[in-house]
Amino acid sequence: MSSSSPSLSTGGSGVAEDARAGADAPAPRALASEPGARLLPGWGWAALALFVLASCVLVPWLSLGLPRASAWHLSSYWVGLAGKILCYAMVALAMDLVWGYGGILSLGHGLFFALGGYAMGMYLNRAMSAASGTLPDFMQFMQWTRYPWYWAGTEHFAYALFLALAVPGLLAFVFGFFAFRSRIRGVYFSIITQALTYAAMLLFFRNETGFGGNNGLTDFKVLLGWPVGTAGMTVALFAATSLCLVLCFLLLRWLVRGRFGRLLSAIRDAESRVMFCGYEPLWFKLFAWTLSAMVCGLAGALYAPQVGIINPGEMSPANSIEIAIWAAVGGRGTLVGPMLGAVLVNAAKSWLTVAFPQFWLYLLGALFVVVTLYAPGGIAGLLMAWRHRRD
């Protein structure tokens, strides 16, 4: 990246504005900011503060501070469900970075999410085995007498957390480098990511892979010396997930509001023009792609202890397609929109799969079609259009 390359920081000129002029993507445009612009408006900081207070103070008090007989008591079931949905919101946030701002539609983010979950599941299995003095059940079934070499070090929480970030990030970096260098994009890139996810799912289904086969890793009982599944641990994991979601949002918000975000949006809209201006799109796309995978890995690491299981089903291509639907429903290129879409879609799923289990997939497909045809900007786009009409 030459220092003599044209600047993208001015509001009325530069690559980003030229690229937008010829863009035909239906997604809301990523908001380019002037240098020194605020990371969030005042009401945004207030909303974040309220969310953190609710997650770290109100929810623990309602769940742990009130007796179960109280009408205001919040059961562990609902806290756990909310924590799981917040993990999905983190994945939708990661998807928006590459799809909403980079124009890279991934159908393989479920793989990165699952890899993060497996890394944490290995630690949880090691903690359980240390307490019982035996290997996990699936290893005993395979008549193994020791852990495979790639399980080394997973008895340490910090190393497992490192793996949850590093393994998805390394896989994304290697895959993305060759894909982006070969100028693979559009539907072809989406198909390749889906094929990669499907191949990994088949690999993890095999018992000899050493990750539990069909059943995956389960029966988690201890996390950092504390029992898993108790009301206190459920609330603690929910609060940790909430804080991680806020931190990831602020990090990505900072990125997309600066020079990197303007360049990434310009690459999305007119990659050739960016190249002619002296920038190399490969490294910008690769950085966004790798960071997105790492955020998914973190979400998976938080998901596994809250759900109590991680198996190859999380790598299903259908799960990756659902992630794209969350982002589309919420509104691409807004960061907040995909998180909102993930929360609303999964909250509806939790109810509809119980009330009308046979119709849920049809409703999900219909929702995606309706949003694509009549609200391409998603919920965030509708809200912005309403605000503009009001002003």
Buried (B, 14 or more C-beta within 10 A) or exposed (E): EEEEEBEBBEEEEBBBBBBBEEBEBEBBBBBBBEEEEEEBEEEEEEEBEEBBEEBBEEBBEBBBEEEEEEEEBBEBEBBBBBBBBBBBBBBBBBBBBBBBBBBBBBBBBBBBBBBBBBBBBBBBBBBBBEEEEEBBBBBEEEEBEEBEEEBEBBBEBEBBBEBBBBBBBBBBBEBBBEBBEEEBBEEEBBEBBBEBBBEBBEEBBEBEBBBBBEBBBBBBBBBEEEEBBEBEBBBBBBBBBBBBBBEBBBBBBEBBBBBBBBBBBBBBBBBEBBBEBEBEBBEBBBBBBBBBBBBBBBBBBBBBBBBBBBBBBBBBBEBBBBBBBBBBBBBBBBBBBBBBBBBBBBEBBBEBEEEEEEEBEEEBEEBBEEBBEEBBBBBBBBBBEEEEEEE
